[in-house]
């Protein structure tokens, strides 16, 4: 399996640190829990979910850690504005993130620690950097990383540091390239922090944003990581600073593969509150779409390494694509017998299916080319409909198609359409089932018409009634 590596700017094979080659350690920068996540955030997490599922498809055991940033400038400011303790304030948005992730069928990583649960690990890492003279305590009691101590600073973003002022102190968690300078590891407590603060050898304070990911990844995954992921906006300064402080502390290469997901645009523009185009998952649901449809739109619009343009027409296209898939699945299920899953040799009895599965592997192994895989899958759908219409699709072939979909959906994570049936409709449907059982077909037809007037359709099949939205 090959992925684009931001560090080398090349598509390279994943070579796990595990001698057996089966365990892949994956660290992903999680959300800062001060507000609801927007769909740009979730584009990253859907792409990471695709990566995680694809690694598992190829037989890797994925050890995945994603932290929640629950202490930084934004969370402290938000808690103060809401007049809530920091832990109580951030718990609201941690839960909201998990609910939105469930809506999008994103698998939750094996470990999701809060940053504030690992303050001792951060203090220990900072002390190690101080011992190595890669950090220093400033006059005001804060601790800064000394960029001049790490000659490779800028390697991830390929920054040309010549002419930039190094050594300037940057105390905020985020800053622009023009502000390259020694970055804060530990912030001395100030009145604006209120009750937020921890004791340390350098006095009361709190960790800077960057140190938390190095400390948490080392504590949970060890000093080196196979894959580190996140949004492209985190490359600088966050990931650049992670490399510097981690490698300065351990003397080892920090990450084998850097996986960055490009920006989500909305109608061709960058998302911003001023433009009114910053949508949350909940905003999309309020427009009448499902999490399944949003997941498809975030997966299929463009490769993860390219900008994706979100539009409402794109959401309609996602809905149409899923309807095509669902209709195909219904037709295949109607023909397929109940059989155990076939082995690879048995699958060769359906050449079209076997070819698709080989093409799927090639597409995923080529930098997660999910659009190529989807294109080949829709070709398979067209060929299946032709065979069904001609009556040439055998039950065994239908069974193999059903198995192929299950394999593909284990990667896509789309699942089944969930249709909420109103209680009134369900009551009519139950009455109609009883009428048909009693062979009262006139009442059955009358109940069918009532259901249709209310916007639903009933299809009678060999397995019973099938309810469809009108």
C-alpha positions as CSV (number, residue, x, y, z in Angstrom):
1,X,0.0,0.0,0.0
2,X,1.4,3.4,-1.0
3,X,0.6,6.9,0.3
4,X,1.7,10.4,-0.5
5,X,4.2,11.4,2.2
6,X,4.2,15.2,2.9
7,X,7.7,15.0,4.3
8,X,9.3,13.6,1.0
9,X,6.6,14.9,-1.3
10,X,6.4,11.5,-3.0
11,X,4.0,8.5,-3.0
12,X,5.8,5.9,-1.0
13,X,5.1,2.4,0.3
14,X,4.1,2.1,4.0
15,X,6.8,0.3,5.8
16,X,5.7,-0.4,9.4
17,X,8.2,-0.3,12.2
18,X,6.7,-3.6,13.5
19,X,9.2,-6.3,12.5
20,X,6.4,-8.6,11.5
21,X,4.9,-5.9,9.3
22,X,1.4,-6.2,10.7
23,X,1.0,-3.5,13.3
24,X,0.6,0.1,12.0
25,X,0.7,2.9,14.5
26,X,-1.5,5.8,13.5
27,X,-1.7,9.1,15.4
28,X,-4.2,11.8,14.3
29,X,-4.5,15.3,15.7
30,X,-8.1,15.4,17.1
31,X,-10.3,18.4,17.5
32,X,-9.9,21.3,19.8
33,X,-13.2,21.0,21.7
34,X,-14.3,24.6,22.1
35,X,-17.2,24.5,19.5
36,X,-19.0,22.2,17.1
37,X,-16.9,20.7,14.4
38,X,-17.6,22.0,10.8
39,X,-17.7,19.8,7.7
40,X,-14.1,20.9,6.8
41,X,-12.9,19.3,10.0
42,X,-14.9,16.2,9.3
43,X,-13.5,15.9,5.8
44,X,-10.2,15.1,7.5
45,X,-11.7,12.6,9.8
46,X,-13.7,10.8,7.1
47,X,-10.4,10.6,5.0
48,X,-8.6,9.2,8.1
49,X,-11.4,6.7,8.5
50,X,-11.0,5.6,4.9
51,X,-7.2,5.2,5.5
52,X,-7.9,3.2,8.7
53,X,-10.4,0.9,7.0
54,X,-8.1,0.4,4.0
55,X,-5.2,-0.5,6.1
56,X,-7.3,-3.1,7.8
57,X,-8.5,-4.4,4.4
58,X,-4.9,-5.1,3.5
59,X,-4.4,-7.1,6.7
60,X,-2.8,-4.5,9.0
61,X,-3.6,-4.2,12.7
62,X,-4.2,-0.5,13.2
63,X,-3.3,1.0,16.5
64,X,-4.9,4.4,16.3
65,X,-4.7,7.3,18.8
66,X,-6.5,10.6,18.5
67,X,-6.4,13.2,21.2
68,X,-8.9,15.8,22.2
69,X,-7.3,19.2,22.8
70,X,-9.1,20.4,25.9
71,X,-6.7,23.1,27.0
72,X,-5.4,25.9,24.8
73,X,-6.1,29.6,24.2
74,X,-9.5,28.9,22.5
75,X,-10.9,26.5,25.1
76,X,-9.9,28.7,28.0
77,X,-11.5,31.7,26.4
78,X,-14.7,29.8,25.6
79,X,-15.0,28.4,29.1
80,X,-14.6,31.9,30.5
81,X,-17.2,33.4,28.2
82,X,-19.7,30.6,29.1
83,X,-18.8,31.0,32.8
84,X,-18.1,27.2,33.1
85,X,-15.2,25.2,34.4
86,X,-12.9,24.1,31.6
87,X,-13.6,20.4,32.0
88,X,-17.3,20.9,32.0
89,X,-17.2,23.3,29.0
90,X,-15.0,21.0,26.9
91,X,-17.0,17.9,27.8
92,X,-20.0,19.4,25.9
93,X,-18.0,19.6,22.6
94,X,-16.2,16.3,23.1
95,X,-19.6,14.6,23.2
96,X,-20.9,16.6,20.3
97,X,-17.9,15.5,18.2
98,X,-18.5,11.8,19.1
99,X,-22.1,12.2,18.1
100,X,-21.3,13.8,14.8
101,X,-18.7,11.1,14.1
102,X,-21.3,8.4,14.7
103,X,-23.6,10.2,12.3
104,X,-20.9,9.9,9.7
105,X,-20.1,6.3,10.6
106,X,-16.6,7.2,11.5
107,X,-14.9,4.5,13.6
108,X,-13.7,5.8,16.9
109,X,-9.9,5.2,17.4
110,X,-8.7,2.7,20.0
111,X,-7.7,5.5,22.3
112,X,-9.1,9.1,22.5
113,X,-7.3,10.7,25.5
114,X,-8.0,14.3,26.6
115,X,-4.8,16.4,26.7
116,X,-5.4,17.4,30.3
117,X,-5.2,13.8,31.5
118,X,-1.5,13.6,30.5
119,X,0.0,16.8,32.0
120,X,2.7,14.8,33.9
121,X,3.9,13.2,30.6
122,X,4.1,16.7,29.0
123,X,6.1,18.0,32.0
124,X,8.5,15.1,31.7
125,X,9.0,15.7,28.0
126,X,9.7,19.4,28.6
127,X,12.2,18.5,31.3
128,X,14.0,16.2,28.9
129,X,14.2,19.0,26.3
130,X,15.6,21.4,29.0
131,X,18.2,18.8,30.0
132,X,19.3,18.6,26.3
133,X,19.5,22.4,26.0
134,X,16.8,22.3,23.3
135,X,14.6,24.4,25.6
136,X,15.0,27.2,28.1
137,X,13.1,28.9,30.8
138,X,12.4,32.6,29.9
139,X,12.5,35.5,32.3
140,X,8.7,35.4,32.8
141,X,8.7,31.7,33.8
142,X,7.5,30.2,30.6
143,X,9.5,27.4,28.8
144,X,10.3,27.8,25.1
145,X,11.8,25.4,22.5
146,X,15.0,26.7,21.0
147,X,14.7,26.4,17.2
148,X,18.4,27.0,16.7
149,X,19.1,23.7,18.5
150,X,17.3,21.8,15.7
151,X,19.0,22.3,12.3
152,X,16.3,20.4,10.4
153,X,13.5,22.8,11.5
154,X,11.2,23.4,8.5
155,X,11.8,20.0,6.9
156,X,8.1,19.1,6.7
157,X,6.9,22.3,5.1
158,X,10.1,22.8,3.2
159,X,10.4,26.3,4.7
160,X,13.3,28.5,3.6
161,X,14.3,29.9,7.0
162,X,17.0,32.2,5.5
163,X,16.0,35.8,6.1
164,X,13.4,34.9,8.7
165,X,14.0,36.0,12.3
166,X,14.7,33.0,14.5
167,X,14.9,33.2,18.2
168,X,11.8,35.5,18.5
169,X,9.5,34.1,21.1
170,X,6.0,33.0,20.0
171,X,3.7,32.4,23.0
172,X,0.4,31.8,21.2
173,X,-0.5,28.3,20.1
174,X,-0.9,29.2,16.4
175,X,1.0,31.6,14.3
176,X,1.9,32.4,10.6
177,X,5.1,31.5,8.8
178,X,6.4,35.1,9.2
179,X,6.4,34.4,12.9
180,X,8.9,31.6,12.9
181,X,10.6,31.6,16.3
182,X,11.1,29.8,19.5
183,X,7.7,28.4,20.5
184,X,6.2,27.9,23.9
185,X,6.2,24.5,25.6
186,X,4.9,25.7,29.0
187,X,3.0,28.9,29.6
188,X,3.3,30.6,32.9
189,X,-0.1,31.1,34.6
190,X,-1.7,34.6,34.0
191,X,-4.9,36.0,35.5
192,X,-6.8,35.4,32.2
193,X,-6.3,31.6,32.8
194,X,-8.5,31.8,35.9
195,X,-8.6,28.4,37.6
196,X,-6.8,26.6,34.7
197,X,-3.3,25.7,35.7
198,X,-1.0,23.0,37.0
199,X,2.1,23.0,39.2
200,X,5.4,22.3,37.5
201,X,9.2,22.7,38.2
202,X,8.9,26.1,36.5
203,X,5.9,27.3,38.4
204,X,2.1,27.1,37.9
205,X,1.1,27.2,34.3
206,X,-0.2,25.0,31.4
207,X,1.2,23.2,28.4
208,X,1.4,24.8,25.0
209,X,-0.6,23.2,22.2
210,X,2.3,21.6,20.4
211,X,3.8,19.6,23.2
212,X,0.6,17.7,23.9
213,X,0.7,15.6,20.7
214,X,4.3,14.7,21.1
215,X,3.8,13.6,24.7
216,X,0.5,11.7,24.0
217,X,1.8,9.9,20.9
218,X,5.0,8.8,22.8
219,X,3.0,7.7,25.8
220,X,0.5,5.6,23.8
221,X,2.5,4.6,20.7
222,X,6.2,4.9,21.5
223,X,8.9,7.3,20.3
224,X,8.2,6.6,16.7
225,X,5.0,6.5,14.7
226,X,4.3,4.8,11.3
227,X,1.6,7.4,10.2
228,X,0.8,10.8,11.5
229,X,-2.3,12.4,10.1
230,X,-4.3,15.6,10.2
231,X,-5.6,18.5,8.1
232,X,-3.2,20.4,5.9
233,X,-3.6,23.5,8.0
234,X,-1.7,21.7,10.8
235,X,1.5,21.3,8.9
236,X,2.7,24.6,10.1
237,X,3.3,25.4,12.9
238,X,1.9,22.4,14.7
239,X,3.4,19.4,12.9
240,X,6.6,21.2,12.2
241,X,7.0,21.9,15.9
242,X,6.0,18.3,16.8
243,X,8.9,17.0,14.7
244,X,11.4,19.4,16.2
245,X,10.5,18.8,19.9
246,X,10.1,15.0,19.4
247,X,13.3,14.3,17.5
248,X,15.2,16.7,19.7
249,X,14.1,14.7,22.7
250,X,14.6,11.2,21.4
251,X,17.2,11.5,18.6
252,X,15.0,9.3,16.4
253,X,12.9,10.0,13.3
254,X,9.5,10.8,14.7
255,X,7.2,9.8,11.8
256,X,7.5,7.5,8.9
257,X,4.6,8.8,6.8
258,X,2.9,12.2,7.1
259,X,-0.7,12.1,5.9
260,X,-2.4,15.4,5.3
261,X,-5.9,16.1,4.1
262,X,-6.4,19.2,2.0
263,X,-9.0,21.9,2.6
264,X,-12.7,21.7,2.0
265,X,-14.0,24.7,0.0
266,X,-17.7,25.7,-0.1
267,X,-18.9,26.9,-3.5
268,X,-15.3,27.4,-4.5
269,X,-14.5,29.6,-1.5
270,X,-12.7,29.1,1.8
271,X,-15.0,28.5,4.7
272,X,-15.4,31.5,7.0
273,X,-18.0,32.9,9.4
274,X,-18.0,36.2,7.6
275,X,-19.1,34.5,4.4
276,X,-21.8,32.5,6.2
277,X,-20.6,29.3,4.6
278,X,-19.2,27.4,7.6
279,X,-21.5,24.5,8.0
280,X,-21.6,21.9,10.8
281,X,-22.7,18.3,10.4
282,X,-25.9,19.4,12.1
283,X,-26.5,22.2,9.6
284,X,-26.4,19.7,6.8
285,X,-28.8,17.4,8.6
286,X,-31.2,20.3,9.1
287,X,-31.3,20.7,5.3
288,X,-32.9,17.3,5.1
289,X,-29.8,15.2,4.2
290,X,-28.5,12.2,6.1
291,X,-25.1,11.5,7.6
292,X,-24.7,8.7,5.0
293,X,-25.2,11.2,2.2
294,X,-22.7,13.7,3.7
295,X,-20.1,10.9,4.2
296,X,-20.4,9.9,0.6
297,X,-20.0,13.5,-0.5
298,X,-16.9,13.9,1.6
299,X,-15.4,10.7,0.4
300,X,-16.1,10.9,-3.3
301,X,-15.6,14.5,-4.4
302,X,-11.8,14.4,-4.7
303,X,-8.8,12.6,-3.5
304,X,-7.9,13.4,0.1
305,X,-4.7,15.2,-1.1
306,X,-6.7,17.7,-3.2
307,X,-9.1,20.4,-2.3
308,X,-12.7,19.3,-2.2
309,X,-15.5,21.7,-3.3
310,X,-18.6,21.2,-1.2
311,X,-21.9,22.3,-2.9
312,X,-25.6,21.6,-2.2
313,X,-25.8,20.2,-5.8
314,X,-23.0,17.8,-4.7
315,X,-25.2,16.7,-1.8
316,X,-28.0,16.0,-4.3
317,X,-25.5,14.0,-6.5
318,X,-24.5,12.0,-3.4
319,X,-28.2,11.2,-2.7
320,X,-28.7,10.1,-6.3
321,X,-25.5,7.9,-6.2
322,X,-26.7,6.2,-3.0
323,X,-30.1,5.6,-4.5
324,X,-28.5,3.9,-7.4
325,X,-26.4,1.7,-5.1
326,X,-29.4,0.9,-2.9
327,X,-31.6,-0.1,-5.9
328,X,-28.8,-2.3,-7.2
329,X,-28.5,-4.0,-3.9
330,X,-32.2,-4.7,-3.7
331,X,-32.2,-6.3,-7.1
332,X,-29.1,-8.4,-6.3
333,X,-30.5,-9.5,-2.9
334,X,-33.7,-10.7,-4.6
335,X,-31.7,-13.2,-6.7
336,X,-28.9,-14.1,-4.3
337,X,-29.4,-17.3,-2.2
338,X,-28.3,-17.5,1.5
339,X,-24.8,-19.1,1.2
340,X,-21.6,-18.9,3.2
341,X,-19.0,-16.4,2.0
342,X,-17.0,-17.9,-0.9
343,X,-13.2,-18.2,-1.0
344,X,-11.1,-16.4,-3.6
345,X,-11.1,-19.4,-6.0
346,X,-14.9,-19.7,-5.9
347,X,-15.1,-16.0,-6.7
348,X,-13.4,-16.6,-10.0
349,X,-16.7,-18.2,-11.1
350,X,-17.9,-14.6,-11.5
351,X,-15.2,-13.0,-13.6
352,X,-16.7,-9.5,-13.4
353,X,-16.7,-9.6,-9.6
354,X,-13.2,-11.0,-9.3
355,X,-11.9,-8.3,-11.7
356,X,-13.6,-5.6,-9.6
357,X,-12.1,-6.8,-6.4
358,X,-8.6,-6.9,-8.0
359,X,-9.2,-3.3,-9.3
360,X,-10.4,-2.2,-5.9
361,X,-7.1,-3.4,-4.3
362,X,-5.1,-1.6,-6.9
363,X,-7.0,1.6,-6.5
364,X,-6.7,1.7,-2.7
365,X,-3.1,0.7,-2.8
366,X,-2.4,3.7,-5.1
367,X,-2.7,6.5,-2.6
368,X,-6.3,5.7,-1.6
369,X,-7.8,6.3,-5.1
370,X,-11.4,5.9,-3.9
371,X,-12.8,7.7,-6.9
372,X,-11.3,5.1,-9.3
373,X,-12.7,2.4,-7.2
374,X,-16.2,4.0,-7.2
375,X,-16.0,4.5,-11.0
376,X,-15.3,0.8,-11.5
377,X,-18.0,-0.2,-9.0
378,X,-20.6,1.8,-11.0
379,X,-19.5,0.1,-14.1
380,X,-20.2,-3.2,-12.3
381,X,-23.6,-1.9,-11.4
382,X,-24.4,-1.2,-15.0
383,X,-23.3,-4.6,-16.1
384,X,-25.3,-6.2,-13.3
385,X,-28.5,-4.4,-14.4
386,X,-28.0,-5.6,-18.0
387,X,-27.7,-9.2,-16.8
388,X,-30.7,-8.9,-14.5
389,X,-32.8,-7.4,-17.3
390,X,-31.7,-10.2,-19.6
391,X,-32.3,-12.9,-17.0
392,X,-28.8,-14.1,-17.3
393,X,-27.5,-13.4,-13.8
394,X,-27.3,-16.6,-11.9
395,X,-28.0,-16.9,-8.1
396,X,-24.3,-17.8,-7.5
397,X,-23.2,-14.7,-9.4
398,X,-25.7,-12.6,-7.4
399,X,-24.3,-14.1,-4.2
400,X,-20.7,-13.1,-5.3
401,X,-21.9,-9.6,-6.0
402,X,-23.4,-9.3,-2.5
403,X,-20.1,-10.5,-1.0
404,X,-18.2,-8.0,-3.2
405,X,-20.4,-5.2,-1.9
406,X,-19.8,-6.2,1.7
407,X,-16.0,-6.1,1.1
408,X,-16.3,-2.7,-0.6
409,X,-18.6,-1.2,2.1
410,X,-16.2,-2.3,4.8
411,X,-14.0,0.3,3.3
412,X,-16.6,2.9,2.3
413,X,-18.5,2.7,5.6
414,X,-21.8,3.7,4.0
415,X,-23.9,1.0,5.5
416,X,-27.7,0.7,4.9
417,X,-30.1,3.5,4.3
418,X,-32.0,4.2,7.5
419,X,-35.6,5.1,6.8
420,X,-37.7,6.2,9.8
421,X,-41.2,4.9,9.3
422,X,-43.9,7.1,10.9
423,X,-46.1,5.2,13.5
424,X,-49.2,5.9,11.4
425,X,-47.6,4.3,8.3
426,X,-46.4,1.3,10.3
427,X,-49.9,0.8,11.7
428,X,-51.4,0.8,8.2
429,X,-48.7,-1.6,7.0
430,X,-49.4,-4.0,9.8
431,X,-53.1,-3.9,9.1
432,X,-52.4,-4.6,5.4
433,X,-50.2,-7.6,6.3
434,X,-53.1,-9.0,8.4
435,X,-55.6,-8.4,5.5
436,X,-53.4,-10.2,3.0
437,X,-52.9,-13.1,5.5
438,X,-56.7,-13.3,5.7
439,X,-56.9,-13.1,1.8
440,X,-59.0,-9.9,2.2
441,X,-57.5,-8.3,-1.0
442,X,-60.0,-5.6,-1.3
443,X,-59.0,-4.2,2.1
444,X,-55.4,-4.8,1.2
445,X,-55.8,-2.6,-1.9
446,X,-57.7,0.1,0.2
447,X,-54.9,0.2,2.7
448,X,-52.2,0.4,-0.1
449,X,-54.0,3.5,-1.4
450,X,-54.1,5.1,2.0
451,X,-50.3,4.5,2.4
452,X,-49.7,6.0,-1.1
453,X,-51.7,9.1,-0.3
454,X,-49.4,9.6,2.7
455,X,-46.3,9.6,0.5
456,X,-45.2,6.0,0.7
457,X,-45.3,3.0,-1.6
458,X,-45.7,-0.7,-0.9
459,X,-44.1,-3.4,-3.0
460,X,-45.2,-7.0,-2.5
461,X,-42.3,-9.5,-2.8
462,X,-41.8,-13.2,-2.2
463,X,-40.4,-12.2,1.2
464,X,-43.4,-10.0,2.1
465,X,-44.2,-6.3,2.0
466,X,-41.5,-3.8,1.2
467,X,-42.1,-0.2,2.1
468,X,-40.5,2.5,0.0
469,X,-40.5,6.3,0.3
470,X,-42.8,7.8,-2.3
